Amino acid sequence: MKRSAILLMGVFTLMAGSVFAQRTDEECIRAVADNILKQPVTQFVGVKTKATYNSTKEIPKGEDVMFKSPLSEWHYSNGVLDMSMINLGKYLNEPKYIDYAKNHVAFGFANYEYFKKTFRGDRKHWHWPFGQLWNTKELDDCGAMGAAVINVYQLDAKKEYKAYIDTAAQHILYGQHRLTDGTLARTFPRNMTVWADDVYMSVSFLSQMGKLTGERKYYDDAATQIINISNYLWCPEKQLFYHCYYTDLKRNGVAFWGRANGWITVSLVMLLDVLPQDHPKRAELIALLDKQIVGVSRYQNANGMWNQLLDKPESYDESSATAMYVWGIAKGINNKWLDPDYARIALAGWDALKNTQITEDGHFKNVCVGTGITDDLPFYYNRPVGENEKHGLGLIIETGIEVMKLKKQSVK
């Protein structure tokens, strides 16, 4: 324990000369979260009129509306964000962050029926307001947002939340496509494709459902998904995970996409955080986390960042993937699943994120937009990035929390 404290103190001293050393880690993450609180998350806007509405009850008949902010959506990235805001509120003892998640979920349940009734079927349901709330056709619809609703339900036990949670559980356990070995799969881009993303889209929910109910079946399925999907996607030569596996072609895709690998990292620590100590797969999952961190650490850049395509240094520095590895490593050390020597890897990444990717007003930069699967690498190379792009916000908040905890260990 004394050795770990000395090591961490040495690492923090190395990091002290950074550009924003005057801004503490807490101030940095508060800036991100407070900027999120400023967004009009509980409002709609007319597509043509640009009029603002606080409820579907205010919308004139026949008027098309959209969310005023993408943070209003019922999308897996919003689920990540809701959970991170709850965790931040608990860590800092700040109810305003917890209220953000509670208000976002309540807004969805108060208004989704209107959009369910007016849905015209002229587009995919995920392109319709709250279409993913009243549909559970894919893991993207109900996995992470279902996990967020579980977290909110534990704070505000509304019966409609419980009904939604039960519907999501039914879909994930029994409705989603699976291979014969039980691995979750999608019917696109090819029939029965295994996606790295689906580790998180399933495990985020299953882990929280296990915690909520205490039922072993949720923990068992979560462990199965991580282990099975990892086996399909792991490349021993690169020590990285492919983005996908095509079961009909019996081969992997072409890309070692940064965020795809990150979804596996954060799923592992999310499950280990709640998995019973006596679970038979616990040691195997910890070993898998260690193996992945050793592998991905070989691709960290001199500036502390990781690339959009992990094995392609000419691809751009990507912030969400960097945050995921920092989060996973820091949480792993905080919980004694990983060797404290790995702190150098995490803190180099955090230093890069804090000093170059988070603006003074709390915007998080250089986050890749949502990304599907193709077999041409230029698709991945050329994916756009956004500032305050929704896919990164929850990730950077969770990362900041774990880094603050990591640094506190050094003074114990």
C-alpha positions in Angstrom: 0.0 0.0 0.0 2.9 2.4 0.9 4.6 1.5 -2.4 1.4 2.4 -4.3 1.1 5.8 -2.6 4.7 6.7 -3.3 4.3 5.7 -7.0 1.1 7.7 -7.4 2.7 10.8 -5.7 5.5 10.6 -8.2 3.2 10.4 -11.2 1.2 13.4 -10.0 4.3 15.4 -9.5 5.2 14.8 -13.2 1.8 16.0 -14.2 1.9 19.2 -12.2 3.5 21.3 -14.9 0.5 21.2 -17.2 -1.0 24.2 -19.0 -4.2 24.2 -16.9 -2.5 23.3 -13.6 -4.4 26.2 -12.0 -7.7 24.5 -12.8 -8.3 21.5 -10.6 -9.7 18.2 -11.8 -13.0 19.0 -10.0 -13.3 22.4 -11.5 -12.6 20.9 -14.9 -15.4 18.3 -14.6 -17.8 20.8 -13.0 -17.3 23.0 -16.1 -18.4 20.1 -18.3 -21.4 19.2 -16.1 -22.5 22.8 -15.5 -22.4 23.4 -19.3 -24.7 20.4 -19.7 -27.1 21.9 -17.1 -27.4 25.0 -19.3 -28.8 23.0 -22.3 -32.6 23.0 -23.0 -33.0 19.3 -22.3 -36.7 19.5 -21.5 -37.9 21.4 -24.5 -39.1 20.9 -28.1 -38.9 23.3 -31.0 -41.1 23.6 -34.1 -39.3 22.4 -37.3 -40.8 25.2 -39.3 -41.9 27.8 -36.8 -38.9 27.5 -34.5 -41.4 28.0 -31.6 -40.3 26.5 -28.3 -42.6 24.1 -26.3 -42.1 22.8 -22.8 -44.5 19.9 -23.2 -46.3 18.0 -26.0 -49.5 19.5 -24.6 -48.4 22.9 -26.0 -47.7 21.7 -29.5 -50.4 22.9 -32.1 -52.1 20.1 -34.0 -50.2 19.1 -37.1 -47.0 20.8 -36.2 -43.8 18.8 -36.5 -41.3 19.3 -33.7 -37.9 18.1 -32.8 -35.8 18.2 -29.6 -34.3 21.6 -28.9 -31.1 19.8 -27.7 -29.7 16.4 -28.8 -29.2 15.8 -25.0 -33.0 15.3 -24.8 -32.9 12.2 -27.0 -33.6 8.6 -25.8 -30.3 7.4 -27.1 -27.7 5.1 -25.5 -25.3 8.1 -25.2 -28.0 9.9 -23.2 -28.1 6.9 -20.9 -24.3 7.1 -20.4 -24.7 10.8 -19.6 -27.6 10.3 -17.2 -25.7 7.7 -15.2 -22.6 9.8 -15.1 -24.5 12.8 -13.8 -26.0 10.7 -11.0 -22.5 9.4 -10.1 -21.1 12.9 -10.1 -23.9 14.2 -8.0 -23.3 11.5 -5.4 -19.5 12.0 -5.5 -19.7 15.8 -5.0 -22.9 15.7 -2.9 -24.5 18.0 -5.5 -28.2 17.2 -6.1 -28.4 19.4 -9.2 -26.5 16.8 -11.2 -28.7 14.0 -10.0 -31.7 16.1 -10.8 -30.5 16.4 -14.4 -30.9 12.7 -14.9 -34.2 12.5 -13.1 -35.6 15.4 -15.1 -34.4 13.9 -18.4 -36.1 10.5 -17.7 -39.3 12.1 -16.4 -39.4 14.3 -19.5 -39.4 11.2 -21.7 -42.1 9.4 -19.8 -44.3 12.5 -19.7 -44.2 13.1 -23.5 -43.5 9.9 -25.4 -47.1 8.8 -25.8 -47.7 11.8 -28.1 -45.0 10.8 -30.5 -46.0 7.1 -30.4 -49.5 8.1 -31.5 -48.3 10.5 -34.2 -45.5 8.3 -35.6 -46.0 8.1 -39.4 -43.7 5.2 -40.2 -41.9 7.2 -42.8 -38.5 6.8 -41.1 -36.6 4.5 -38.7 -38.0 4.8 -35.1 -34.8 6.1 -33.8 -35.2 9.2 -36.0 -38.5 10.0 -34.3 -38.7 11.8 -30.9 -38.6 9.2 -28.1 -39.0 6.4 -30.7 -36.4 4.4 -28.8 -38.5 4.7 -25.6 -41.5 3.0 -27.0 -39.6 0.6 -29.2 -37.2 -2.1 -27.9 -36.1 -3.6 -31.3 -32.4 -3.3 -30.7 -30.0 -3.1 -27.8 -29.3 0.5 -28.7 -32.9 1.3 -27.9 -33.1 0.0 -24.3 -29.6 -1.1 -23.0 -27.9 2.1 -21.7 -31.1 4.1 -21.4 -32.6 1.1 -19.5 -29.6 1.1 -17.2 -30.1 4.9 -16.6 -33.8 4.3 -15.8 -32.8 1.7 -13.3 -30.5 4.3 -11.6 -33.3 6.9 -11.6 -35.8 4.3 -10.4 -33.7 3.7 -7.3 -34.1 7.4 -6.5 -37.7 7.8 -7.6 -39.6 4.5 -7.7 -42.3 5.3 -10.2 -44.3 2.3 -11.5 -44.0 3.4 -15.1 -40.2 3.2 -14.7 -40.4 -0.3 -13.4 -42.7 -1.4 -16.2 -40.1 0.0 -18.7 -37.3 -1.8 -16.9 -39.1 -5.1 -17.1 -39.8 -4.7 -20.8 -36.2 -3.9 -21.5 -35.1 -6.9 -19.5 -37.5 -9.2 -21.4 -36.1 -7.9 -24.7 -32.4 -8.3 -23.8 -32.8 -11.7 -22.2 -35.2 -13.2 -24.7 -36.0 -10.9 -27.6 -32.6 -9.8 -29.0 -31.0 -12.0 -31.7 -28.4 -14.4 -30.4 -26.0 -17.0 -31.8 -26.4 -20.6 -30.8 -23.8 -20.1 -28.0 -25.9 -17.3 -26.5 -23.9 -14.3 -27.8 -25.9 -11.3 -28.7 -25.9 -10.3 -32.4 -27.4 -7.9 -34.9 -29.0 -8.5 -38.3 -26.9 -5.7 -39.9 -24.6 -4.9 -41.6 -24.6 -8.6 -42.3 -26.9 -11.2 -40.8 -25.9 -12.1 -37.2 -23.0 -9.7 -36.9 -21.3 -9.5 -33.5 -20.5 -5.9 -32.5 -18.0 -4.8 -29.9 -20.5 -1.9 -29.1 -23.0 -4.5 -27.9 -20.9 -5.5 -24.9 -21.8 -2.1 -23.4 -25.3 -2.0 -24.9 -26.1 -5.2 -23.0 -23.8 -5.2 -20.0 -24.7 -1.7 -18.9 -28.3 -2.9 -18.4 -27.6 -6.4 -17.2 -25.1 -5.3 -14.5 -27.5 -2.7 -13.1 -30.4 -5.2 -13.3 -28.4 -7.6 -11.3 -27.7 -5.0 -8.7 -31.4 -4.0 -8.6 -32.8 -7.5 -8.3 -30.0 -9.6 -6.9 -30.9 -12.2 -9.5 -27.9 -14.2 -10.7 -29.1 -14.6 -14.2 -28.3 -11.0 -15.1 -24.8 -11.3 -13.8 -24.3 -14.6 -15.6 -25.5 -13.2 -18.9 -23.4 -10.0 -18.6 -20.3 -12.1 -18.0 -21.2 -14.4 -20.9 -21.5 -11.5 -23.3 -18.2 -9.9 -22.3 -16.3 -13.2 -22.5 -17.9 -14.5 -25.7 -17.8 -11.2 -27.7 -14.2 -10.8 -26.6 -13.3 -14.2 -27.9 -14.9 -13.4 -31.3 -13.1 -10.0 -31.6 -9.7 -10.4 -30.0 -6.7 -10.2 -32.3 -3.7 -11.9 -30.6 -1.2 -10.2 -33.0 -2.4 -6.7 -32.5 -3.5 -7.2 -28.8 -6.7 -5.3 -29.7 -10.4 -6.0 -30.4 -11.8 -5.8 -33.9 -15.0 -3.7 -34.3 -17.0 -6.8 -35.4 -17.2 -10.4 -36.4 -19.3 -11.6 -39.4 -20.7 -15.0 -38.5 -21.7 -15.8 -42.1 -18.3 -15.1 -43.5 -16.5 -16.4 -40.4 -14.1 -13.5 -40.3 -13.6 -10.2 -38.5 -14.1 -6.7 -39.9 -11.2 -4.5 -40.8 -11.1 -1.9 -38.1 -9.6 -1.6 -34.6 -11.8 1.3 -33.8 -10.9 3.2 -30.7 -14.4 3.6 -29.1 -15.3 0.0 -29.9 -12.4 -1.2 -27.8 -13.4 1.3 -25.2 -16.9 -0.1 -24.8 -15.4 -3.4 -23.7 -13.1 -1.6 -21.2 -15.9 0.3 -19.5 -18.3 -2.7 -19.6 -15.7 -4.7 -17.7 -15.3 -2.2 -14.9 -19.0 -1.5 -14.8 -19.8 -5.2 -14.3 -16.9 -5.8 -11.9 -18.1 -3.0 -9.7 -21.4 -4.9 -8.9 -20.5 -8.5 -9.6 -20.7 -10.7 -6.4 -17.2 -11.5 -5.1 -17.9 -15.2 -5.3 -19.1 -15.2 -9.0 -17.2 -18.0 -10.8 -16.3 -15.7 -13.8 -14.9 -12.8 -11.6 -11.2 -13.8 -11.9 -11.5 -14.4 -15.6 -13.0 -10.9 -16.1 -10.3 -9.3 -14.1 -7.7 -11.1 -16.2 -9.4 -10.0 -19.4 -9.4 -6.4 -18.2 -5.7 -6.6 -17.5 -4.9 -8.2 -20.9 -6.8 -5.5 -22.7 -5.1 -2.6 -20.8 -1.7 -4.1 -21.5 -2.6 -4.4 -25.2 -4.1 -0.9 -25.7 -1.4 0.8 -23.7 1.0 -0.1 -26.6 -0.9 2.3 -28.8 -0.9 5.3 -26.6 0.6 8.4 -28.3 3.4 10.5 -26.9 0.8 13.2 -26.1 -1.2 10.8 -24.0 -4.1 10.4 -26.5 -5.2 7.3 -28.4 -6.2 7.4 -32.1 -9.5 6.9 -33.9 -8.0 3.8 -35.4 -5.8 2.4 -32.6 -3.2 0.9 -34.9 -3.1 3.8 -37.3 -1.1 6.7 -35.9 -2.0 8.8 -38.8 -5.7 8.7 -37.8 -6.8 11.6 -35.6 -6.5 11.8 -31.8 -9.9 10.8 -30.5 -11.2 12.0 -27.1 -14.0 9.5 -26.2 -11.8 6.5 -26.6 -9.0 8.1 -24.6 -11.5 8.9 -21.9 -12.7 5.3 -21.8 -9.3 3.8 -21.3 -8.4 6.4 -18.6 -11.7 5.6 -16.9 -11.2 1.9 -17.0 -7.6 2.0 -15.8 -8.3 4.4 -13.0 -11.3 2.5 -11.8 -9.4 -0.7 -12.0 -6.6 0.7 -9.8 -9.1 2.3 -7.4 -10.8 -1.1 -6.9 -7.5 -3.1 -6.8 -8.3 -5.1 -10.0 -5.2 -3.6 -11.7 -1.6 -2.9 -10.8 -1.1 0.6 -9.5 1.9 0.9 -12.0 -0.8 1.5 -14.7 -1.5 4.9 -13.1 1.1 6.4 -15.4 -0.9 5.3 -18.5 -4.2 6.7 -17.1 -2.8 10.0 -15.9 -0.9 10.7 -19.1 -4.3 10.3 -20.9 -6.1 12.4 -18.3 -3.5 15.2 -18.6 -4.0 15.2 -22.4 -7.8 15.3 -22.0 -7.9 18.0 -19.3 -5.3 20.3 -21.0 -6.2 20.0 -24.6 -9.7 18.6 -25.0 -11.8 20.4 -22.4 -12.3 24.1 -23.0 -12.5 26.7 -20.3 -16.3 26.8 -20.7 -16.7 23.0 -20.4 -16.9 21.9 -24.0 -15.4 18.4 -24.7 -13.7 18.4 -28.1 -12.8 15.9 -30.8 -15.3 13.2 -30.1 -16.1 10.9 -33.1 -19.8 10.9 -34.0 -21.9 7.7 -34.0 -20.2 5.1 -36.2 -21.5 2.0 -37.9 -19.6 -0.9 -39.4 -18.1 -1.0 -42.9 -15.2 -2.8 -44.5 -13.5 0.3 -45.8 -11.0 2.0 -43.5 -11.5 5.4 -45.1 -15.0 5.4 -43.5 -13.4 5.3 -40.0 -10.6 7.7 -40.9 -13.0 10.3 -42.1 -15.7 10.1 -39.4 -16.5 13.6 -38.3 -15.8 14.9 -34.8 -17.8 17.3 -32.8 -17.4 19.6 -29.9 -19.7 18.6 -27.1 -20.7 15.7 -29.2 -23.2 13.6 -27.2 -21.2 10.4 -27.4 -18.4 11.8 -25.2 -20.0 13.8 -22.4 -20.9 11.0 -20.0 -17.6 9.3 -20.7 -15.5 12.3 -19.7 -17.5 12.9 -16.5 -17.1 9.2 -15.4 -13.4 9.6 -16.2 -13.0 12.7 -14.1 -14.7 11.0 -11.1 -12.3 8.0 -11.2 -9.2 10.2 -11.7 -10.2 12.3 -8.6 -10.6 9.1 -6.6 -7.3 7.8 -7.9 -5.4 10.9 -6.8 -7.1 10.8 -3.4 -5.6 7.4 -2.9 -2.1 8.9 -2.9 -2.7 10.9 0.3 -4.2 8.1 2.4 
